[in-house]
Amino acid sequence: MSSNSIPDSAFHGVIAPIASVDVDVLFVPVFGADDRLEDLAGLDDAVGGDWHRAVESGEFSHRVFAGVTARVVAEGWKARRVHFVAAGPVSEADPERLRRVAAVCGYASRDQAASTIGLVVRRASMPMMAAAAADGLSAVEFRAGTYKKDAERATPPVSRVEIVAAQGDANAIAN
């Protein structure tokens, strides 16, 4: 193995309250303009109301693949930041859409120089979403243009990826 190789990320399936997920960035897909994230209790409070403000101000547009990042300010939450990403209506949440949403999350993690990330699987079919999330996030490991950046300027690869089900069946993310 050459010294220029990029190590693979370690992928883990986790069923836990999202407040307990210890990552640099926790990605939360938002399914359509009517999705108020009620199934993720306390999330808006954890980011100091920034989710609500981003929606109200239009900073978060619900345009598919658009996103906004908020810093976690609540005590007891282990994630440092939460990135909300528009996934379109849940009725359009097929494997290809979810894979692309996960890839967008992966590229956003690179932009934010995150070494650990989590993606919350929610509302869509849990097993399908977990598989698509792992596939989309792993696509980011391919770096065709690494020769274009100085080694010092290149962002480090993500070392740990957690596919998180806040509730539900352990078999949903085990595969």
N, C-alpha and C positions, 0 to 999 in steps of 0.2 A: 504494500500500500504506500502510495506516495505521500509526502508531507502536505500536499495541496488538497488531499481528499477532504470531503466534508462528512463529518460523522452523522449517522442516522439519528433521527429523533426517537426517543422512547415514547411509545403511545400507551396510554392507560385508560381503561374504562372505569368510571367512578360513579357510584350512586351515593349522593350526599347532598346536604343542603348547600346551596351555592355560596353561602357566606363562609363555608369551611374550605373552599377550594383555594389552595395557596399557589397562585400563579402571578406573573407580571401583568398579563392582560386576560380577562375573561370575556369571551365573545358571546353575545346574546343575539340570536336572530329574531327579528321583528316581522311578524306575518301580517302585513297589510295595515292600512290606516286605522282600523278598528282595534288593533292589538294593543291593549293597555298593560300588558305584562302582569295581569292579575295572578297568574300561576307562579310568579316569582316574587312572593311577598317580601317587602322591605327593600327591594332593589333601588327604587327611586330615592328612598331615605338614605341608603348606603352611599349614593353619589351626591348627597346634599341637595336633592331636587333638580339636579342638572338634566335628567332624562325628561321630566315634565317641561322644563324651560326650553330645551332643545326642540321639542315637538311644538310647543306653543309659538315659539319665535320663528319656526320654519327652518332652523339650522339643520334639523333632521327632517328630510323631505319625504321619506317613505319610498323614494325612487329606488327600484331594485338595485342592490349592491352599494347604495350610498350608506355612509356610516358616520358616527360621531363617537368620540371617546370622552369619558368622564373619569375623573380621579375619585377613588373610593375614600370617603372621609369618616365613615362610621366605625366605631370601635367594634371589635369582634369579627370584622370581615378581613379575610386573609388576602384576597386579590388586591393588587395595587391600583389597577384601572379596569374599567368596564368599557367595552366597545360595542355599541349597538349597531347592527347591520341589517338593512332592509332586505327581506327575503321574498317580498311579494305576497300575494294572498295565499293562505294555507291550501286552497284548492289547486294551486299551481305548484305545490311543493313536491315535485317529482325528483327522482334521484339526480338527474342532470342539474336541475336548478340548485338543489342542496349541495351538490359537489362544487358548483361554481361559487356559491355563497361561502363555503368552507375555504376555497382557494382565495377568495377576496380577504377572508380573515387571516389566512396565512401570510399574504402579501402585506396586510396592515401590520401584522406582528413584526415583520421584517423592517418596515418603516419606523416602527416604534422601538426597534432594537430589543425586543422581548426575548428572553431566553427560556421562559416557561409560559405556556398558554393553555387556556381551557376553552372549550366550545360547548355551550349548553344545548342539549338536544331537547326539543319541546314541540308540542302541538302536532307535528306530523308523525307519521309512523316511526316509532322509536328505533326499531332495528334498521329500517331503511335509512333514517337520518344519521344514525351512528356510523353506518358503513360509508355513506356518502361523505360524511364529515372527515373520516379518516382518510379516504381517498383524496378529497380536495386539499386537505392540509398537507398530505405527503407530497403533493405535486409541487409545493413550494421548495422542497429540498433540491429540486433540479435547478442548477444555476449555470445556465449556458454561457453567461457573460461574465464569469468571475475574473477572467483575464483582463477585463476592461477597468477594474478597480484596483487601486493599490491595496495590498494586503492589510495595511493599517486602517483603511477606510471601510473595508468590507464589514457589514454587520455580521455578528456571530450567528451561527445557526441556532434554531430552537432546539434545546436539549430535551425538553419534556413537554408532551402534549397530553392533555387530559380531555377525554370526551365525557361530558358530565350529564347525567340524568338526575335532575333534582328530586324526582320521585319516580316510582314505577318499578318495573320488573328487572331484576338483575340480568336476565337473559337478553334484554333489549340491547345492551351494549357489550355483552361478553364476546360476541363474535367479531 
